[in-house]
Amino acid sequence: MGSLVLLQRHDLHILCNVVGSLLIVAGFVGLVPIAVCFAFGETFAIPAFLLGSVVSLFLGLALHLPFSEEREIRLKHGMIAAAVSWLVIPLIGGIPFAVMGELLPPNSGLVSNMTFLEGYFESMSGWTTTGLTMVINEELLPRCIQFWRSLTQWVGGLGVVVFVLVILVKSGSGAYSLYAGEGRTDRLEPRIVSTARQILKIYAVYTLLAILVFYTLGMPVWDSINHAMTTLSTGGFSVADQSIGSYDSLLLEIAVMCFMLVGAISFAVHHEVFKRHFRALTVDIQVRALLIVCVLGIGLLTADLWLKGPISGALRSPRFSSFQFIAALSTTGFQTADVGGWTPSARLILSMAMIVGGSAGATVGGMKLIRLILLVKGAHWRFLKTFLPKGMYVPRRVGDATLSETEFSEDVLEAATLTFLYLALLAVGILVIVSVTDAPLRDAIFEVCSAQGTVGLSVGVTGPHLSAAGKCMLILNMWIGRLEIFPALVLLQSMGLSLMSKKRS
């Protein structure tokens, strides 16, 4: 394994080329809010976005142009490039947050005052579609900053790699390495570039539909645009102080829940639906698991709220429990209630949902439902093998696919490995947060599950009051959660092996 990720000179050239491409695209994304600055008369904010965009474009071109010759991009390059990019792009994306406070006109009534670390936190939370925030009052933010938060989540939900594949990359083995390096495996079309275009098309159509539905149900047009972007990306940033709860509309909450579930379903299923193969919604194993987990989780949470408080009533308990459980499982993180005041058992249910997450191949975080399915089926198959007569054939089915014993064992082993690593890193984050804050253990567990699951639900631990060490730990949790662990480990291992080889030489 070590030799596979040891970085040689040609590897560094490839990585510079790929990371440079990603930074170039991110730089152009950073120019989009300038249109909002002009639309709302916030021209004072233009230098903030120009600065971030210029830094990203300059660094991207400096890395990309000297190494633009054709080279074979392998999976290790894609994974390391993804890991580096998801550290650097949010760092540059934090510039508008950090400098905006110096640009606000006096007596404007607007507020945007962040340190550079807080800007990095906010940007990482946006690009990773987490939704934890350093903002106290979202409604007092300049419109351009509100939009920038939403845009980072909308782009981050797909991943910058998808946009690079659509804009800059030609088809080939290198395209797949980039695509897989960011944690995607589904092919919607024979060519990866065509797959990326289909994903972007599906994403854009659902976003426009969500804007229309939210506006029709009474949400103001600006709020509809921003919430549609952060719902489909399962990001959860809001332009309202009390998130979706600010609107106090049952119909709107139902619509948001539906679109959160849409965001939690893989693009492969949506691709089939767009081709009018609606049966895909009923036969996909992850969709079935998503609905089963929703029914069980909402039932348990409703019973807990009804019997123990603080929310009681035959109608109120299901309303709040349904919204918050779907917000947790889909890793969107919108809130209609103060979950910090809920019982420890209710918060534990939400924490478990945040750990599991939605479907692989969607915009969600968490461990993903397919891994939970594989672990359950692996345990079931082992149980049958133990008690059934020796030599009796037991089919190993996962959805519509029948796997050989080797394939099944490899899939279960990978799921178990990722689950172990995910929980181990979760434990590290919890220990750090408990050590550097006054938060009780149950609150630290909830907050770290939210960060690493890229959810955004909070019980009050996250905020400007959080220590620098706590902010850095949650930034790492968000980064690890977005990358699904392996790319981060490959990057760290390759850096370690490269340093060791230099010392030996």
Residue pairs with C-beta under 8 A, 6 or more apart in sequence:
1 493
2 493
2 497
4 76
5 76
5 80
5 490
5 493
5 494
5 497
6 494
6 497
6 498
6 501
7 15
7 80
7 494
7 495
7 497
7 498
10 71
11 76
11 77
13 67
13 71
14 67
14 71
14 72
14 73
14 77
15 77
15 80
15 81
15 84
16 63
16 64
16 66
16 67
17 63
17 64
17 67
17 68
17 71
18 73
18 77
18 78
18 81
18 178
19 60
19 63
19 81
19 84
19 85
19 88
20 59
20 60
20 61
20 62
20 63
20 64
20 65
20 67
21 60
21 64
21 164
21 168
21 169
22 60
22 81
22 85
22 89
22 160
22 161
22 164
23 56
23 57
23 59
23 60
23 63
23 64
23 85
23 88
23 89
23 92
24 56
24 57
24 60
24 61
24 64
24 168
25 60
25 160
25 163
25 164
25 167
25 168
26 56
26 60
26 85
26 89
26 92
26 93
26 160
27 53
27 54
27 55
27 56
27 57
27 60
28 53
28 57
29 151
29 155
29 160
29 163
30 49
30 52
30 53
30 56
30 92
30 93
30 96
31 49
31 50
31 53
32 151
33 45
33 49
33 96
33 144
33 145
33 147
33 148
33 151
34 46
34 49
34 50
34 144
36 42
36 143
36 144
36 147
37 43
37 45
37 46
37 49
37 144
39 143
40 142
40 143
40 144
42 142
42 143
42 144
44 103
44 104
44 105
45 96
45 100
45 103
45 142
45 144
45 145
47 99
47 103
48 95
48 96
48 99
48 100
48 103
49 96
49 144
49 148
51 95
51 96
51 99
52 92
52 93
52 95
52 96
55 92
55 95
56 89
56 92
59 88
59 92
71 174
72 173
72 174
73 173
73 174
73 177
73 178
74 177
75 177
75 180
75 181
76 490
76 494
77 177
77 181
78 161
78 177
78 178
78 179
78 180
78 181
78 182
79 181
79 486
79 487
79 490
79 491
80 181
80 487
80 490
80 491
80 494
81 178
81 181
82 159
82 161
82 181
82 182
82 183
82 483
82 487
83 483
83 487
83 488
83 490
83 491
84 491
85 160
86 127
86 128
86 479
86 482
86 483
87 479
89 127
89 160
90 120
90 123
90 124
90 126
90 127
90 128
90 152
91 120
91 123
93 123
93 126
93 127
93 152
94 116
94 119
94 120
94 121
94 122
94 123
94 124
95 119
96 119
96 145
96 148
97 112
97 114
97 118
97 119
97 122
97 123
97 145
97 148
98 114
98 115
98 116
98 118
98 119
98 120
100 112
100 114
100 142
100 145
101 112
101 113
101 114
104 110
104 111
104 112
104 142
109 140
110 140
110 141
110 142
111 136
111 137
111 140
111 141
112 141
112 142
112 145
114 122
114 134
114 464
117 468
117 471
117 472
118 134
118 464
118 471
119 134
120 475
121 132
121 134
121 471
121 474
121 475
122 133
122 134
122 135
122 149
123 152
124 130
124 475
124 478
124 479
125 131
125 132
125 133
125 237
125 456
125 478
126 148
126 149
126 152
126 153
126 156
126 235
126 237
127 152
127 153
127 155
127 156
127 482
128 156
128 365
128 454
128 478
128 479
128 481
128 482
129 153
129 156
129 157
129 230
129 233
129 234
129 235
129 236
129 331
129 363
129 365
129 454
129 482
130 235
130 236
130 333
130 365
130 450
130 451
130 454
130 455
130 456
130 478
130 481
130 482
131 153
131 230
131 235
131 236
131 237
131 332
131 333
131 454
131 455
131 456
131 457
132 333
132 447
132 450
132 451
132 456
132 458
132 462
132 474
132 478
133 237
133 456
133 462
134 462
134 463
134 464
135 141
136 463
136 464
137 241
138 146
138 237
138 238
138 239
138 240
138 241
139 239
139 240
139 241
141 149
141 239
143 222
146 226
146 239
147 226
149 226
149 230
149 237
150 225
150 226
150 229
150 230
150 235
150 237
150 239
151 229
153 229
153 230
153 233
153 235
153 236
153 237
154 207
154 229
154 230
154 232
154 233
154 235
155 163
156 233
156 235
156 482
157 203
157 232
157 233
157 234
157 235
157 263
157 363
158 199
158 200
158 203
158 233
158 363
159 182
159 183
159 184
161 178
161 179
161 181
161 182
161 184
162 179
162 182
162 196
162 199
162 200
163 200
164 178
165 175
165 178
165 179
165 192
165 193
165 196
166 193
166 196
166 197
166 200
169 175
169 178
169 193
170 193
171 191
171 192
171 193
171 194
175 191
175 192
175 193
176 192
178 192
179 192
179 195
179 196
181 487
182 483
182 487
183 483
183 484
183 487
184 361
185 360
185 361
186 195
186 266
186 267
186 268
186 361
187 195
188 194
188 195
188 198
188 199
188 267
188 268
188 271
189 195
189 197
189 198
198 267
198 271
199 267
202 267
202 270
202 271
202 274
203 232
203 267
205 274
206 232
206 259
206 262
206 263
206 270
207 228
207 229
207 232
208 228
210 224
210 227
210 228
210 231
210 232
210 255
210 259
211 224
211 225
211 228
212 224
213 255
213 259
214 223
214 224
214 227
214 228
214 252
214 255
214 256
215 221
215 224
217 249
217 251
217 252
217 255
218 247
218 249
218 251
218 252
219 227
219 247
219 252
222 239
223 239
223 240
226 237
226 238
226 239
227 238
227 239
227 244
227 256
228 259
229 235
230 236
230 237
230 238
230 332
231 256
231 259
231 260
231 263
231 332
231 334
232 259
232 262
232 263
232 363
233 263
233 363
234 260
234 263
234 264
234 330
234 331
234 332
234 333
234 358
234 362
234 363
234 364
234 365
234 454
235 332
235 333
235 456
236 243
236 327
236 332
236 333
236 334
236 455
236 456
236 457
237 456
238 244
238 246
238 334
240 246
240 247
242 335
243 334
243 335
243 336
244 252
244 253
244 256
244 323
244 334
244 335
244 336
245 335
245 336
245 337
250 319
253 319
253 323
253 336
256 323
256 334
257 322
257 323
257 326
260 326
260 327
260 330
260 332
260 334
261 290
261 294
261 326
261 330
262 270
263 330
263 332
263 358
263 362
263 363
263 364
264 290
264 329
264 330
264 331
264 357
264 358
264 359
264 362
264 363
264 364
265 281
265 284
265 286
265 287
265 290
265 358
265 359
265 362
266 284
266 286
266 359
266 360
266 361
266 362
267 361
267 362
268 284
268 361
269 280
269 281
269 284
269 286
269 287
269 359
272 279
272 280
273 280
273 281
280 287
281 287
282 288
283 399
283 400
284 359
284 399
285 370
285 373
285 398
285 399
285 400
286 358
286 359
286 360
286 369
286 370
286 373
287 359
289 369
289 372
289 373
290 329
290 358
290 359
290 369
293 329
293 353
293 356
293 369
294 325
294 326
294 329
297 325
297 329
297 349
297 352
297 353
298 318
298 321
298 322
298 325
298 326
300 349
301 321
301 324
301 325
301 346
301 349
301 350
302 317
302 318
302 321
302 322
304 321
304 343
304 345
304 346
304 349
305 311
305 312
305 317
305 320
305 321
305 342
305 343
305 346
306 312
306 313
306 314
306 317
308 343
308 345
308 346
309 343
310 341
310 342
310 343
311 317
311 320
311 321
311 337
311 342
319 336
320 336
320 337
323 334
323 336
323 337
324 335
324 336
324 337
324 339
324 350
324 457
325 349
325 350
325 353
326 332
327 333
327 334
327 335
327 455
327 457
328 350
328 351
328 353
328 354
328 455
328 457
329 353
329 354
329 356
329 357
329 358
329 366
330 357
330 358
330 364
331 354
331 357
331 358
331 364
331 365
331 366
331 453
331 454
331 455
331 456
332 455
332 456
333 450
333 455
333 456
333 457
334 456
335 457
339 346
339 347
339 350
339 457
339 459
340 443
340 458
340 459
340 460
342 350
344 442
347 442
347 446
347 459
348 442
350 446
350 457
351 445
351 446
351 449
354 366
354 449
354 450
354 453
354 455
354 457
355 366
355 367
355 422
355 423
355 426
355 449
355 453
356 366
356 367
356 368
356 369
356 372
357 364
357 365
357 366
357 367
357 368
357 369
357 453
358 364
358 366
358 368
358 369
359 368
359 369
359 370
360 368
360 369
360 370
360 371
364 454
365 452
365 453
365 454
365 455
365 481
365 482
366 453
366 454
366 455
366 481
367 418
367 419
367 422
368 484
370 415
371 415
371 418
371 419
373 398
374 398
374 411
374 412
374 415
375 412
375 415
375 416
375 419
377 396
377 398
377 412
378 408
378 412
378 415
378 416
381 394
381 396
381 408
384 394
385 394
388 394
395 402
396 402
396 403
396 404
396 405
396 407
396 408
397 403
398 408
398 411
403 411
418 484
418 485
418 486
421 485
421 489
422 452
422 485
425 452
425 477
425 480
425 485
426 448
426 449
426 452
426 477
429 448
429 451
429 452
429 473
429 474
429 476
429 477
430 441
430 444
430 445
430 448
432 469
432 470
432 473
433 439
433 444
433 447
433 448
433 461
433 470
433 473
433 474
434 441
434 444
436 467
436 469
436 470
436 473
437 444
437 461
437 466
437 467
437 470
439 447
439 461
443 459
443 460
443 461
444 461
446 457
446 458
446 459
446 461
447 458
447 459
447 461
447 462
447 474
448 473
448 474
448 477
449 455
450 456
450 457
450 458
451 462
451 474
451 477
451 478
451 481
452 477
452 478
452 480
452 481
453 481
454 478
454 481
454 482
461 470
462 474
466 474
479 488
480 488
